Amino acid sequence: DFSKVHVFFTNERLGSNRSYQGALDAFVMRCGVPLPQVHGCPEGTPAQAAAAYAKLLTSHPSIEVNQDSLPSFDLMLLGVGEDSHVGSLHPNSEYIQETGEGK
């Protein structure tokens, strides 16, 4: 029963959620998820957007929060690029190298 489903989009590129419309067309509208239950990415600076999204994810009634205040989801779909990157975290990129872990 998709009338009970909530969809939470994420995008590390603020203001550039290219996959949003495609996901609406391919999944949300076809399955009958009510649009008020589709939650896009917040606007603002990265810090403002992160704070707003953290508040949404830890306070929304459809999301359980564990003892460490981390939200729990029933299903997560992640896009993966040809080089196996997820969310613009490309192998051997400067962002990955900054962590000192992995490639």
Backbone atoms as SQL, in Angstrom:
CREATE TABLE atoms (id INTEGER PRIMARY KEY, chain TEXT, resi INTEGER, resn TEXT, atom TEXT, x REAL, y REAL, z REAL);
INSERT INTO atoms VALUES
  (1, 'A', 1, 'ASP', 'N', 0.848, -1.182, 0.000),
  (2, 'A', 1, 'ASP', 'CA', 0.000, 0.000, 0.000),
  (3, 'A', 1, 'ASP', 'C', 0.897, 1.250, 0.000),
  (4, 'A', 2, 'PHE', 'N', 1.101, 1.817, -1.177),
  (5, 'A', 2, 'PHE', 'CA', 2.003, 2.952, -1.317),
  (6, 'A', 2, 'PHE', 'C', 1.436, 4.252, -0.754),
  (7, 'A', 3, 'SER', 'N', 0.163, 4.242, -0.339),
  (8, 'A', 3, 'SER', 'CA', -0.395, 5.456, 0.267),
  (9, 'A', 3, 'SER', 'C', 0.211, 5.716, 1.642),
  (10, 'A', 4, 'LYS', 'N', 0.930, 4.728, 2.174),
  (11, 'A', 4, 'LYS', 'CA', 1.565, 4.867, 3.488),
  (12, 'A', 4, 'LYS', 'C', 3.065, 5.122, 3.391),
  (13, 'A', 5, 'VAL', 'N', 3.592, 5.170, 2.173),
  (14, 'A', 5, 'VAL', 'CA', 5.031, 5.311, 1.961),
  (15, 'A', 5, 'VAL', 'C', 5.445, 6.771, 1.992),
  (16, 'A', 6, 'HIS', 'N', 6.584, 7.032, 2.626),
  (17, 'A', 6, 'HIS', 'CA', 7.218, 8.353, 2.577),
  (18, 'A', 6, 'HIS', 'C', 8.532, 8.195, 1.836),
  (19, 'A', 7, 'VAL', 'N', 8.825, 9.143, 0.956),
  (20, 'A', 7, 'VAL', 'CA', 10.060, 9.125, 0.174),
  (21, 'A', 7, 'VAL', 'C', 10.888, 10.338, 0.587),
  (22, 'A', 8, 'PHE', 'N', 12.138, 10.082, 0.967),
  (23, 'A', 8, 'PHE', 'CA', 13.056, 11.140, 1.381),
  (24, 'A', 8, 'PHE', 'C', 14.221, 11.182, 0.398),
  (25, 'A', 9, 'PHE', 'N', 14.330, 12.280, -0.335),
  (26, 'A', 9, 'PHE', 'CA', 15.418, 12.433, -1.300),
  (27, 'A', 9, 'PHE', 'C', 16.632, 13.027, -0.617),
  (28, 'A', 10, 'THR', 'N', 17.780, 12.669, -1.117),
  (29, 'A', 10, 'THR', 'CA', 19.019, 13.313, -0.672),
  (30, 'A', 10, 'THR', 'C', 19.831, 13.670, -1.902),
  (31, 'A', 11, 'ASN', 'N', 20.656, 14.664, -1.749),
  (32, 'A', 11, 'ASN', 'CA', 21.557, 15.045, -2.830),
  (33, 'A', 11, 'ASN', 'C', 22.651, 15.907, -2.232),
  (34, 'A', 12, 'GLU', 'N', 23.874, 15.487, -2.456),
  (35, 'A', 12, 'GLU', 'CA', 25.004, 16.232, -1.914),
  (36, 'A', 12, 'GLU', 'C', 25.267, 17.511, -2.696),
  (37, 'A', 13, 'ARG', 'N', 24.649, 17.666, -3.834),
  (38, 'A', 13, 'ARG', 'CA', 24.790, 18.878, -4.645),
  (39, 'A', 13, 'ARG', 'C', 23.548, 19.734, -4.448),
  (40, 'A', 14, 'LEU', 'N', 23.635, 20.702, -3.595),
  (41, 'A', 14, 'LEU', 'CA', 22.477, 21.543, -3.309),
  (42, 'A', 14, 'LEU', 'C', 22.026, 22.273, -4.568),
  (43, 'A', 15, 'GLY', 'N', 20.708, 22.328, -4.746),
  (44, 'A', 15, 'GLY', 'CA', 20.144, 23.025, -5.881),
  (45, 'A', 15, 'GLY', 'C', 20.276, 22.283, -7.198),
  (46, 'A', 16, 'SER', 'N', 20.744, 21.048, -7.173),
  (47, 'A', 16, 'SER', 'CA', 20.973, 20.306, -8.408),
  (48, 'A', 16, 'SER', 'C', 20.500, 18.868, -8.269),
  (49, 'A', 17, 'ASN', 'N', 19.273, 18.676, -7.890),
  (50, 'A', 17, 'ASN', 'CA', 18.764, 17.322, -7.716),
  (51, 'A', 17, 'ASN', 'C', 18.226, 16.811, -9.044),
  (52, 'A', 18, 'ARG', 'N', 19.129, 16.398, -9.911),
  (53, 'A', 18, 'ARG', 'CA', 18.773, 15.959, -11.257),
  (54, 'A', 18, 'ARG', 'C', 17.926, 14.698, -11.246),
  (55, 'A', 19, 'SER', 'N', 18.054, 13.882, -10.253),
  (56, 'A', 19, 'SER', 'CA', 17.324, 12.616, -10.233),
  (57, 'A', 19, 'SER', 'C', 15.902, 12.757, -9.699),
  (58, 'A', 20, 'TYR', 'N', 15.573, 13.900, -9.129),
  (59, 'A', 20, 'TYR', 'CA', 14.273, 14.089, -8.485),
  (60, 'A', 20, 'TYR', 'C', 13.115, 13.861, -9.453),
  (61, 'A', 21, 'GLN', 'N', 13.098, 14.572, -10.584),
  (62, 'A', 21, 'GLN', 'CA', 11.981, 14.446, -11.520),
  (63, 'A', 21, 'GLN', 'C', 11.913, 13.040, -12.103),
  (64, 'A', 22, 'GLY', 'N', 13.055, 12.456, -12.402),
  (65, 'A', 22, 'GLY', 'CA', 13.062, 11.098, -12.922),
  (66, 'A', 22, 'GLY', 'C', 12.484, 10.106, -11.930),
  (67, 'A', 23, 'ALA', 'N', 12.809, 10.281, -10.664),
  (68, 'A', 23, 'ALA', 'CA', 12.274, 9.389, -9.632),
  (69, 'A', 23, 'ALA', 'C', 10.776, 9.602, -9.443),
  (70, 'A', 24, 'LEU', 'N', 10.349, 10.856, -9.538),
  (71, 'A', 24, 'LEU', 'CA', 8.911, 11.119, -9.452),
  (72, 'A', 24, 'LEU', 'C', 8.173, 10.389, -10.578),
  (73, 'A', 25, 'ASP', 'N', 8.684, 10.537, -11.794),
  (74, 'A', 25, 'ASP', 'CA', 8.031, 9.921, -12.943),
  (75, 'A', 25, 'ASP', 'C', 8.098, 8.399, -12.905),
  (76, 'A', 26, 'ALA', 'N', 9.272, 7.847, -12.577),
  (77, 'A', 26, 'ALA', 'CA', 9.482, 6.405, -12.658),
  (78, 'A', 26, 'ALA', 'C', 8.914, 5.635, -11.474),
  (79, 'A', 27, 'PHE', 'N', 8.834, 6.269, -10.310),
  (80, 'A', 27, 'PHE', 'CA', 8.428, 5.515, -9.119),
  (81, 'A', 27, 'PHE', 'C', 7.244, 6.150, -8.387),
  (82, 'A', 28, 'VAL', 'N', 7.422, 7.358, -7.933),
  (83, 'A', 28, 'VAL', 'CA', 6.446, 7.989, -7.037),
  (84, 'A', 28, 'VAL', 'C', 5.063, 8.067, -7.680),
  (85, 'A', 29, 'MET', 'N', 4.980, 8.630, -8.880),
  (86, 'A', 29, 'MET', 'CA', 3.681, 8.803, -9.529),
  (87, 'A', 29, 'MET', 'C', 3.086, 7.459, -9.955),
  (88, 'A', 30, 'ARG', 'N', 3.902, 6.568, -10.446),
  (89, 'A', 30, 'ARG', 'CA', 3.404, 5.260, -10.902),
  (90, 'A', 30, 'ARG', 'C', 2.883, 4.413, -9.751),
  (91, 'A', 31, 'CYS', 'N', 3.488, 4.556, -8.587),
  (92, 'A', 31, 'CYS', 'CA', 3.088, 3.744, -7.432),
  (93, 'A', 31, 'CYS', 'C', 1.993, 4.395, -6.608),
  (94, 'A', 32, 'GLY', 'N', 1.720, 5.661, -6.849),
  (95, 'A', 32, 'GLY', 'CA', 0.661, 6.339, -6.119),
  (96, 'A', 32, 'GLY', 'C', 1.058, 6.856, -4.752),
  (97, 'A', 33, 'VAL', 'N', 2.344, 7.178, -4.575),
  (98, 'A', 33, 'VAL', 'CA', 2.779, 7.789, -3.319),
  (99, 'A', 33, 'VAL', 'C', 2.233, 9.217, -3.302),
  (100, 'A', 34, 'PRO', 'N', 1.480, 9.599, -2.281),
  (101, 'A', 34, 'PRO', 'CA', 0.948, 10.963, -2.232),
  (102, 'A', 34, 'PRO', 'C', 2.083, 12.003, -2.190),
  (103, 'A', 35, 'LEU', 'N', 1.963, 13.046, -3.004),
  (104, 'A', 35, 'LEU', 'CA', 3.022, 14.052, -3.091),
  (105, 'A', 35, 'LEU', 'C', 3.368, 14.713, -1.751),
  (106, 'A', 36, 'PRO', 'N', 2.415, 14.927, -0.829),
  (107, 'A', 36, 'PRO', 'CA', 2.817, 15.484, 0.474),
  (108, 'A', 36, 'PRO', 'C', 3.761, 14.567, 1.263),
  (109, 'A', 37, 'GLN', 'N', 3.865, 13.302, 0.840),
  (110, 'A', 37, 'GLN', 'CA', 4.737, 12.345, 1.505),
  (111, 'A', 37, 'GLN', 'C', 6.069, 12.188, 0.782),
  (112, 'A', 38, 'VAL', 'N', 6.347, 13.092, -0.144),
  (113, 'A', 38, 'VAL', 'CA', 7.613, 13.112, -0.870),
  (114, 'A', 38, 'VAL', 'C', 8.397, 14.307, -0.336),
  (115, 'A', 39, 'HIS', 'N', 9.537, 14.033, 0.256),
  (116, 'A', 39, 'HIS', 'CA', 10.329, 15.054, 0.942),
  (117, 'A', 39, 'HIS', 'C', 11.617, 15.301, 0.172),
  (118, 'A', 40, 'GLY', 'N', 11.730, 16.481, -0.400),
  (119, 'A', 40, 'GLY', 'CA', 12.919, 16.842, -1.152),
  (120, 'A', 40, 'GLY', 'C', 14.032, 17.329, -0.239),
  (121, 'A', 41, 'CYS', 'N', 15.103, 17.760, -0.858),
  (122, 'A', 41, 'CYS', 'CA', 16.260, 18.257, -0.115),
  (123, 'A', 41, 'CYS', 'C', 16.035, 19.713, 0.288),
  (124, 'A', 42, 'PRO', 'N', 16.427, 20.081, 1.496),
  (125, 'A', 42, 'PRO', 'CA', 16.282, 21.466, 1.931),
  (126, 'A', 42, 'PRO', 'C', 17.173, 22.404, 1.121),
  (127, 'A', 43, 'GLU', 'N', 16.815, 23.665, 1.117),
  (128, 'A', 43, 'GLU', 'CA', 17.586, 24.701, 0.439),
  (129, 'A', 43, 'GLU', 'C', 18.465, 25.419, 1.461),
  (130, 'A', 44, 'GLY', 'N', 19.376, 26.236, 0.975),
  (131, 'A', 44, 'GLY', 'CA', 20.232, 27.042, 1.840),
  (132, 'A', 44, 'GLY', 'C', 21.690, 26.674, 1.677),
  (133, 'A', 45, 'THR', 'N', 22.498, 27.170, 2.579),
  (134, 'A', 45, 'THR', 'CA', 23.916, 26.826, 2.567),
  (135, 'A', 45, 'THR', 'C', 24.049, 25.350, 2.935),
  (136, 'A', 46, 'PRO', 'N', 25.191, 24.737, 2.679),
  (137, 'A', 46, 'PRO', 'CA', 25.355, 23.339, 3.082),
  (138, 'A', 46, 'PRO', 'C', 25.065, 23.115, 4.570),
  (139, 'A', 47, 'ALA', 'N', 25.523, 24.008, 5.414),
  (140, 'A', 47, 'ALA', 'CA', 25.281, 23.849, 6.857),
  (141, 'A', 47, 'ALA', 'C', 23.796, 23.975, 7.184),
  (142, 'A', 48, 'GLN', 'N', 23.118, 24.932, 6.559),
  (143, 'A', 48, 'GLN', 'CA', 21.686, 25.112, 6.804),
  (144, 'A', 48, 'GLN', 'C', 20.891, 23.908, 6.301),
  (145, 'A', 49, 'ALA', 'N', 21.230, 23.438, 5.098),
  (146, 'A', 49, 'ALA', 'CA', 20.521, 22.294, 4.530),
  (147, 'A', 49, 'ALA', 'C', 20.744, 21.038, 5.370),
  (148, 'A', 50, 'ALA', 'N', 21.979, 20.832, 5.808),
  (149, 'A', 50, 'ALA', 'CA', 22.283, 19.659, 6.635),
  (150, 'A', 50, 'ALA', 'C', 21.521, 19.713, 7.949),
  (151, 'A', 51, 'ALA', 'N', 21.467, 20.875, 8.580),
  (152, 'A', 51, 'ALA', 'CA', 20.750, 21.010, 9.853),
  (153, 'A', 51, 'ALA', 'C', 19.250, 20.777, 9.660),
  (154, 'A', 52, 'ALA', 'N', 18.690, 21.345, 8.596),
  (155, 'A', 52, 'ALA', 'CA', 17.262, 21.174, 8.338),
  (156, 'A', 52, 'ALA', 'C', 16.927, 19.717, 8.030),
  (157, 'A', 53, 'TYR', 'N', 17.792, 19.050, 7.263),
  (158, 'A', 53, 'TYR', 'CA', 17.532, 17.663, 6.904),
  (159, 'A', 53, 'TYR', 'C', 17.710, 16.748, 8.111),
  (160, 'A', 54, 'ALA', 'N', 18.707, 17.014, 8.932),
  (161, 'A', 54, 'ALA', 'CA', 18.899, 16.221, 10.153),
  (162, 'A', 54, 'ALA', 'C', 17.680, 16.350, 11.055),
  (163, 'A', 55, 'LYS', 'N', 17.143, 17.551, 11.170),
  (164, 'A', 55, 'LYS', 'CA', 15.949, 17.768, 11.994),
  (165, 'A', 55, 'LYS', 'C', 14.758, 16.997, 11.428),
  (166, 'A', 56, 'LEU', 'N', 14.587, 17.058, 10.096),
  (167, 'A', 56, 'LEU', 'CA', 13.495, 16.328, 9.462),
  (168, 'A', 56, 'LEU', 'C', 13.625, 14.831, 9.711),
  (169, 'A', 57, 'LEU', 'N', 14.819, 14.293, 9.498),
  (170, 'A', 57, 'LEU', 'CA', 15.013, 12.845, 9.611),
  (171, 'A', 57, 'LEU', 'C', 14.918, 12.327, 11.045),
  (172, 'A', 58, 'THR', 'N', 15.203, 13.164, 12.012),
  (173, 'A', 58, 'THR', 'CA', 15.132, 12.700, 13.402),
  (174, 'A', 58, 'THR', 'C', 13.815, 13.051, 14.083),
  (175, 'A', 59, 'SER', 'N', 12.953, 13.811, 13.395),
  (176, 'A', 59, 'SER', 'CA', 11.687, 14.185, 14.026),
  (177, 'A', 59, 'SER', 'C', 10.451, 13.731, 13.254),
  (178, 'A', 60, 'HIS', 'N', 10.630, 13.239, 12.042),
  (179, 'A', 60, 'HIS', 'CA', 9.462, 12.855, 11.247),
  (180, 'A', 60, 'HIS', 'C', 8.821, 11.598, 11.832),
  (181, 'A', 61, 'PRO', 'N', 7.496, 11.597, 11.985),
  (182, 'A', 61, 'PRO', 'CA', 6.827, 10.454, 12.625),
  (183, 'A', 61, 'PRO', 'C', 6.941, 9.133, 11.866),
  (184, 'A', 62, 'SER', 'N', 7.278, 9.167, 10.579),
  (185, 'A', 62, 'SER', 'CA', 7.374, 7.922, 9.822),
  (186, 'A', 62, 'SER', 'C', 8.745, 7.260, 9.963),
  (187, 'A', 63, 'ILE', 'N', 9.683, 7.923, 10.627),
  (188, 'A', 63, 'ILE', 'CA', 11.043, 7.397, 10.744),
  (189, 'A', 63, 'ILE', 'C', 11.339, 7.061, 12.196),
  (190, 'A', 64, 'GLU', 'N', 11.770, 5.821, 12.415),
  (191, 'A', 64, 'GLU', 'CA', 12.205, 5.429, 13.759),
  (192, 'A', 64, 'GLU', 'C', 13.627, 5.920, 13.977),
  (193, 'A', 65, 'VAL', 'N', 13.909, 6.376, 15.191),
  (194, 'A', 65, 'VAL', 'CA', 15.244, 6.850, 15.546),
  (195, 'A', 65, 'VAL', 'C', 15.784, 5.919, 16.625),
  (196, 'A', 66, 'ASN', 'N', 17.014, 5.429, 16.433),
  (197, 'A', 66, 'ASN', 'CA', 17.572, 4.485, 17.404),
  (198, 'A', 66, 'ASN', 'C', 18.136, 5.199, 18.633),
  (199, 'A', 67, 'GLN', 'N', 18.721, 4.432, 19.551),
  (200, 'A', 67, 'GLN', 'CA', 19.226, 4.993, 20.808),
  (201, 'A', 67, 'GLN', 'C', 20.367, 5.982, 20.592),
  (202, 'A', 68, 'ASP', 'N', 21.009, 5.954, 19.421),
  (203, 'A', 68, 'ASP', 'CA', 22.086, 6.892, 19.111),
  (204, 'A', 68, 'ASP', 'C', 21.589, 8.086, 18.309),
  (205, 'A', 69, 'SER', 'N', 20.276, 8.263, 18.240),
  (206, 'A', 69, 'SER', 'CA', 19.624, 9.358, 17.506),
  (207, 'A', 69, 'SER', 'C', 19.840, 9.275, 16.000),
  (208, 'A', 70, 'LEU', 'N', 20.051, 8.051, 15.491),
  (209, 'A', 70, 'LEU', 'CA', 20.215, 7.856, 14.056),
  (210, 'A', 70, 'LEU', 'C', 18.906, 7.360, 13.458),
  (211, 'A', 71, 'PRO', 'N', 18.485, 7.945, 12.329),
  (212, 'A', 71, 'PRO', 'CA', 17.238, 7.493, 11.704),
  (213, 'A', 71, 'PRO', 'C', 17.395, 6.117, 11.086),
  (214, 'A', 72, 'SER', 'N', 16.290, 5.392, 11.020),
  (215, 'A', 72, 'SER', 'CA', 16.276, 4.046, 10.460),
  (216, 'A', 72, 'SER', 'C', 15.279, 4.018, 9.306),
  (217, 'A', 73, 'PHE', 'N', 15.704, 3.467, 8.172),
  (218, 'A', 73, 'PHE', 'CA', 14.851, 3.392, 6.992),
  (219, 'A', 73, 'PHE', 'C', 14.585, 1.935, 6.646),
  (220, 'A', 74, 'ASP', 'N', 13.428, 1.684, 6.057),
  (221, 'A', 74, 'ASP', 'CA', 13.098, 0.334, 5.609),
  (222, 'A', 74, 'ASP', 'C', 13.807, -0.002, 4.299),
  (223, 'A', 75, 'LEU', 'N', 14.053, 0.991, 3.470),
  (224, 'A', 75, 'LEU', 'CA', 14.668, 0.768, 2.168),
  (225, 'A', 75, 'LEU', 'C', 15.424, 2.018, 1.746),
  (226, 'A', 76, 'MET', 'N', 16.623, 1.827, 1.220),
  (227, 'A', 76, 'MET', 'CA', 17.404, 2.929, 0.657),
  (228, 'A', 76, 'MET', 'C', 17.847, 2.529, -0.741),
  (229, 'A', 77, 'LEU', 'N', 17.614, 3.397, -1.700),
  (230, 'A', 77, 'LEU', 'CA', 18.064, 3.174, -3.065),
  (231, 'A', 77, 'LEU', 'C', 19.168, 4.181, -3.355),
  (232, 'A', 78, 'LEU', 'N', 20.318, 3.670, -3.738),
  (233, 'A', 78, 'LEU', 'CA', 21.460, 4.525, -4.034),
  (234, 'A', 78, 'LEU', 'C', 21.842, 4.361, -5.500),
  (235, 'A', 79, 'GLY', 'N', 22.055, 5.484, -6.163),
  (236, 'A', 79, 'GLY', 'CA', 22.541, 5.428, -7.528),
  (237, 'A', 79, 'GLY', 'C', 24.030, 5.104, -7.521),
  (238, 'A', 80, 'VAL', 'N', 24.461, 4.306, -8.476),
  (239, 'A', 80, 'VAL', 'CA', 25.866, 3.923, -8.570),
  (240, 'A', 80, 'VAL', 'C', 26.340, 4.223, -9.986),
  (241, 'A', 81, 'GLY', 'N', 27.482, 4.925, -10.085),
  (242, 'A', 81, 'GLY', 'CA', 28.036, 5.269, -11.388),
  (243, 'A', 81, 'GLY', 'C', 28.818, 4.130, -12.007),
  (244, 'A', 82, 'GLU', 'N', 29.232, 4.335, -13.249),
  (245, 'A', 82, 'GLU', 'CA', 29.964, 3.306, -13.984),
  (246, 'A', 82, 'GLU', 'C', 31.252, 2.882, -13.289),
  (247, 'A', 83, 'ASP', 'N', 31.874, 3.803, -12.548),
  (248, 'A', 83, 'ASP', 'CA', 33.125, 3.481, -11.849),
  (249, 'A', 83, 'ASP', 'C', 32.862, 3.053, -10.403),
  (250, 'A', 84, 'SER', 'N', 31.607, 2.711, -10.114),
  (251, 'A', 84, 'SER', 'CA', 31.156, 2.251, -8.792),
  (252, 'A', 84, 'SER', 'C', 31.054, 3.366, -7.764),
  (253, 'A', 85, 'HIS', 'N', 31.045, 4.625, -8.197),
  (254, 'A', 85, 'HIS', 'CA', 30.896, 5.699, -7.223),
  (255, 'A', 85, 'HIS', 'C', 29.448, 5.795, -6.754),
  (256, 'A', 86, 'VAL', 'N', 29.290, 6.275, -5.537),
  (257, 'A', 86, 'VAL', 'CA', 27.975, 6.500, -4.946),
  (258, 'A', 86, 'VAL', 'C', 27.941, 7.942, -4.472),
  (259, 'A', 87, 'GLY', 'N', 26.915, 8.683, -4.883),
  (260, 'A', 87, 'GLY', 'CA', 26.739, 10.042, -4.399),
  (261, 'A', 87, 'GLY', 'C', 27.900, 10.969, -4.692),
  (262, 'A', 88, 'SER', 'N', 28.460, 10.909, -5.861),
  (263, 'A', 88, 'SER', 'CA', 29.589, 11.766, -6.277),
  (264, 'A', 88, 'SER', 'C', 30.842, 11.550, -5.444),
  (265, 'A', 89, 'LEU', 'N', 30.913, 10.461, -4.719),
  (266, 'A', 89, 'LEU', 'CA', 32.141, 10.094, -4.015),
  (267, 'A', 89, 'LEU', 'C', 32.894, 9.135, -4.930),
  (268, 'A', 90, 'HIS', 'N', 33.675, 9.702, -5.825),
  (269, 'A', 90, 'HIS', 'CA', 34.380, 8.923, -6.839),
  (270, 'A', 90, 'HIS', 'C', 35.644, 8.284, -6.264),
  (271, 'A', 91, 'PRO', 'N', 35.945, 7.049, -6.686),
  (272, 'A', 91, 'PRO', 'CA', 37.185, 6.408, -6.238),
  (273, 'A', 91, 'PRO', 'C', 38.391, 7.305, -6.535),
  (274, 'A', 92, 'ASN', 'N', 39.299, 7.377, -5.601),
  (275, 'A', 92, 'ASN', 'CA', 40.535, 8.153, -5.720),
  (276, 'A', 92, 'ASN', 'C', 40.325, 9.660, -5.822),
  (277, 'A', 93, 'SER', 'N', 39.122, 10.152, -5.539),
  (278, 'A', 93, 'SER', 'CA', 38.895, 11.596, -5.590),
  (279, 'A', 93, 'SER', 'C', 39.549, 12.259, -4.383),
  (280, 'A', 94, 'GLU', 'N', 39.725, 13.573, -4.467),
  (281, 'A', 94, 'GLU', 'CA', 40.348, 14.295, -3.354),
  (282, 'A', 94, 'GLU', 'C', 39.541, 14.150, -2.067),
  (283, 'A', 95, 'TYR', 'N', 38.209, 14.022, -2.181),
  (284, 'A', 95, 'TYR', 'CA', 37.382, 13.891, -0.979),
  (285, 'A', 95, 'TYR', 'C', 37.597, 12.554, -0.290),
  (286, 'A', 96, 'ILE', 'N', 37.755, 11.514, -1.073),
  (287, 'A', 96, 'ILE', 'CA', 38.024, 10.200, -0.498),
  (288, 'A', 96, 'ILE', 'C', 39.426, 10.172, 0.091),
  (289, 'A', 97, 'GLN', 'N', 40.388, 10.740, -0.609),
  (290, 'A', 97, 'GLN', 'CA', 41.766, 10.754, -0.140),
  (291, 'A', 97, 'GLN', 'C', 41.917, 11.565, 1.149),
  (292, 'A', 98, 'GLU', 'N', 41.074, 12.602, 1.336),
  (293, 'A', 98, 'GLU', 'CA', 41.132, 13.411, 2.553),
  (294, 'A', 98, 'GLU', 'C', 40.829, 12.598, 3.804),
  (295, 'A', 99, 'THR', 'N', 40.026, 11.546, 3.664),
  (296, 'A', 99, 'THR', 'CA', 39.675, 10.745, 4.830),
  (297, 'A', 99, 'THR', 'C', 40.815, 9.868, 5.287),
  (298, 'A', 100, 'GLY', 'N', 41.755, 9.606, 4.356),
  (299, 'A', 100, 'GLY', 'CA', 42.881, 8.731, 4.699),
  (300, 'A', 100, 'GLY', 'C', 42.523, 7.268, 4.669),
  (301, 'A', 101, 'GLU', 'N', 41.314, 6.945, 4.176),
  (302, 'A', 101, 'GLU', 'CA', 40.872, 5.568, 4.130),
  (303, 'A', 101, 'GLU', 'C', 40.424, 5.226, 2.721),
  (304, 'A', 102, 'GLY', 'N', 40.664, 4.019, 2.305),
  (305, 'A', 102, 'GLY', 'CA', 40.167, 3.551, 1.026),
  (306, 'A', 102, 'GLY', 'C', 40.789, 4.230, -0.155),
  (307, 'A', 103, 'LYS', 'N', 40.209, 3.976, -1.309),
  (308, 'A', 103, 'LYS', 'CA', 40.705, 4.588, -2.560),
  (309, 'A', 103, 'LYS', 'C', 39.605, 5.371, -3.208);
